[in-house]
């Protein structure tokens, strides 16, 4: 019978019916495998669009009492034009921050201006909440928990609107991305361990041989006489089969 994985990959069920020679109705488990990732994607996408709308108004309309955006712009633009970090360009932050905005400004052609740096903050803010929701889904495997975590993460990162261009927006995204990577690595490690345990532990089948008594047969097909004769001998008595001939055990 076809597995749920084939259905999730979009294999035509009519082709499966023709290949296996019988009907293959979709089970509830297969429906969950198909629709659960789709519902998760739609929920996260809709919530992300609402988050972008809200972040846009917060970042572009908020005017804090203190504002270091001009300093951050001069730092980023100075490194992008002259280079020489810590030698020709003063910076209080590590080199990764300057290299990140070098990619944003030079390679992606995002203007390093008041508006451009605010759009970068909106994207980093939203992505951080999305990745936080994915981390919650990997841990709980519940869509509603993932969406609730995404909304809560976006709300708690509201301080990113105060200083556009500050490294804290980049640090927030890197931290949740690291948490997601650890969750994926943990899941793969557990899955590999389960596959290894299935392949190393042999399956044992017990059967009653009328001529040779109680036997057990391994998955390899080699029949061996049971070494626990006392245990096997107690089985007929436990089920009320003591004193009955092997030919009448099935009655």
C-alpha positions in Angstrom: 0.0 0.0 0.0 1.3 3.5 -0.7 2.5 5.4 2.3 1.6 8.9 3.4 4.9 10.2 2.1 3.9 9.5 -1.5 0.7 11.4 -1.0 2.5 14.3 0.6 4.8 14.5 -2.4 1.8 14.9 -4.7 1.8 11.5 -6.4 -1.4 10.9 -8.3 -3.6 8.5 -6.5 -5.0 7.0 -9.8 -1.4 6.0 -10.7 -1.0 4.4 -7.3 -4.2 2.5 -7.8 -3.0 1.2 -11.1 0.4 0.3 -9.8 -1.0 -1.6 -6.8 -4.1 -3.0 -8.4 -6.6 -1.8 -5.8 -8.2 1.3 -4.4 -6.2 3.4 -2.0 -8.5 5.7 -0.1 -6.9 8.7 1.7 -6.7 8.1 5.4 -7.0 10.7 8.1 -3.3 10.4 8.8 -2.5 11.1 5.2 -4.8 14.1 5.2 -2.9 15.5 8.3 0.4 14.9 6.5 -0.8 16.8 3.5 -2.6 19.7 5.1 -0.7 20.4 8.3 2.4 22.0 6.6 0.1 23.9 4.3 -1.9 25.3 7.2 1.3 26.2 9.0 2.6 28.0 6.0 -0.6 30.0 5.4 -0.9 30.9 9.1 2.7 32.1 9.3 2.4 34.0 6.0 -0.8 35.8 7.0 0.6 36.7 10.5 3.9 37.9 8.9 2.0 40.2 6.6 0.1 41.7 9.5 3.4 42.1 11.3 5.0 43.9 8.4 2.1 46.3 8.3 2.3 47.0 12.0 6.2 47.3 12.0 6.1 49.7 9.1 3.9 52.2 11.0 5.9 51.8 14.2 9.3 52.2 12.6 8.4 55.0 10.2 6.2 57.1 12.5 7.9 56.7 15.9 10.2 59.5 17.0 12.1 58.7 20.1 13.7 61.3 22.4 17.1 60.0 21.6 18.1 58.8 18.1 21.4 57.2 17.1 20.3 56.5 13.5 22.5 59.2 12.1 25.6 57.7 13.8 24.7 54.2 12.6 24.3 55.5 9.1 27.7 57.3 9.1 29.3 54.1 10.5 27.8 51.8 7.8 28.3 54.2 5.0 31.9 55.0 6.0 32.8 51.3 6.0 31.0 50.7 2.7 32.9 53.5 1.0 36.3 53.5 2.7 36.7 50.1 4.5 39.6 49.9 7.0 37.5 48.9 10.0 39.0 50.0 13.3 41.8 51.7 11.3 40.1 54.2 9.1 36.5 53.7 10.2 35.6 54.0 13.8 33.2 51.3 15.2 32.1 50.1 18.6 30.8 46.9 17.2 32.2 43.7 15.8 33.2 43.1 12.1 30.2 40.9 11.3 27.8 43.9 11.7 29.8 46.0 9.2 30.1 43.1 6.8 26.4 42.4 7.0 25.5 45.9 6.0 28.2 45.9 3.3 26.3 43.1 1.7 23.0 44.9 2.2 24.3 48.2 0.7 26.8 47.2 -2.0 25.6 43.8 -3.2 21.8 44.1 -2.6 21.8 47.8 -3.6 19.7 48.8 -0.6 20.2 52.6 0.0 21.8 53.4 3.3 19.5 56.2 4.1 16.9 56.9 6.8 14.2 55.1 4.9 16.4 52.3 3.7 17.8 51.4 7.1 14.2 51.4 8.5 13.1 48.9 5.9 16.0 46.6 6.9 14.7 46.8 10.5 11.2 45.9 9.5 12.4 42.8 7.6 14.7 41.7 10.5 11.9 42.3 13.0 9.4 40.2 11.0 11.9 37.4 10.2 12.8 37.1 13.9 9.2 36.5 14.9 8.7 34.0 12.0 11.7 32.0 13.0 10.6 32.1 16.6 7.3 30.6 15.5 9.1 27.8 13.6 11.2 27.0 16.7 8.0 26.6 18.7 6.5 24.4 16.0 9.6 22.1 16.0 9.4 21.8 19.8 5.6 21.4 20.3 4.4 20.2 16.8 1.3 22.4 17.2 0.2 25.0 14.7 -1.6 27.2 17.3 1.4 27.2 19.5 3.7 28.3 16.6 1.4 31.2 15.6 1.0 32.3 19.2 4.7 32.3 19.7 5.2 34.2 16.5 2.8 36.9 17.6 4.3 37.1 21.1 7.8 37.3 19.7 6.9 40.2 17.4 5.3 42.0 20.2 8.2 41.6 22.6 10.7 42.8 20.0 9.0 46.2 19.8 12.2 47.9 21.1 13.7 47.4 17.7 11.8 50.4 16.5 13.7 52.8 18.7 17.1 52.6 17.0 17.0 51.6 13.3 20.4 50.2 12.2 21.4 49.1 15.7 23.0 45.6 15.9 20.3 44.4 18.3 18.0 43.7 15.4 20.5 41.5 13.7 21.4 39.8 17.0 17.8 38.9 17.6 17.5 37.2 14.2 20.7 35.3 14.7 19.7 34.0 18.1 16.4 32.5 16.9 18.1 31.1 13.8 20.6 29.4 16.0 17.7 27.9 18.1 16.0 26.7 15.0 19.2 25.0 13.7 19.7 23.3 17.0 16.1 22.0 16.9 16.6 20.6 13.4 19.9 18.9 14.4 18.2 17.4 17.4 15.3 16.0 15.4 17.7 14.5 12.8 19.8 12.9 15.6 16.8 11.4 17.2 15.5 10.1 13.8 18.9 8.5 13.0 18.9 6.9 16.5 15.5 5.4 15.9 16.5 4.0 12.5 19.7 2.5 14.0 17.8 0.8 16.8 15.3 -0.7 14.3 18.1 -2.1 12.2 20.2 -3.5 15.0 17.4 -5.1 17.2 16.3 -8.4 15.5 12.6 -9.3 15.4 11.7 -12.6 17.1 8.6 -14.6 16.2 7.3 -17.3 18.5 5.6 -20.4 17.1 4.5 -23.8 18.2 6.0 -26.7 16.3 4.0 -30.0 17.0 7.0 -32.2 16.5 9.8 -30.2 18.1 7.9 -28.2 20.7 8.1 -24.5 21.3 10.4 -22.7 18.9 11.3 -19.1 18.1 12.3 -17.9 14.7 14.4 -14.8 14.0 13.9 -12.3 11.2 16.7 -13.9 9.2 14.6 -17.1 8.9 16.9 -19.3 11.1 14.9 -21.5 13.4 16.4 -22.1 16.8 15.2 -24.1 19.8 14.1 -21.9 22.6 16.7 -21.6 25.4 14.1 -20.5 27.9 12.3 -23.8 28.0 10.8 -23.2 31.4 9.3 -19.9 30.3 7.8 -21.5 27.1 6.5 -24.5 29.0 4.5 -22.2 31.2 2.7 -20.6 28.2 0.2 -23.5 27.5 -0.8 -23.6 31.2 -1.2 -19.9 31.4 -3.8 -19.9 28.6 -5.5 -23.1 29.6 -3.9 -25.3 27.0 -2.2 -27.8 29.3 -2.9 -31.4 28.5 -4.3 -30.7 25.0 -2.7 -32.2 21.9 -1.0 -29.8 19.4 -3.6 -30.6 16.8 -6.4 -29.3 19.1 -4.7 -26.1 20.2 -6.4 -24.1 17.5 -9.9 -25.1 18.6 
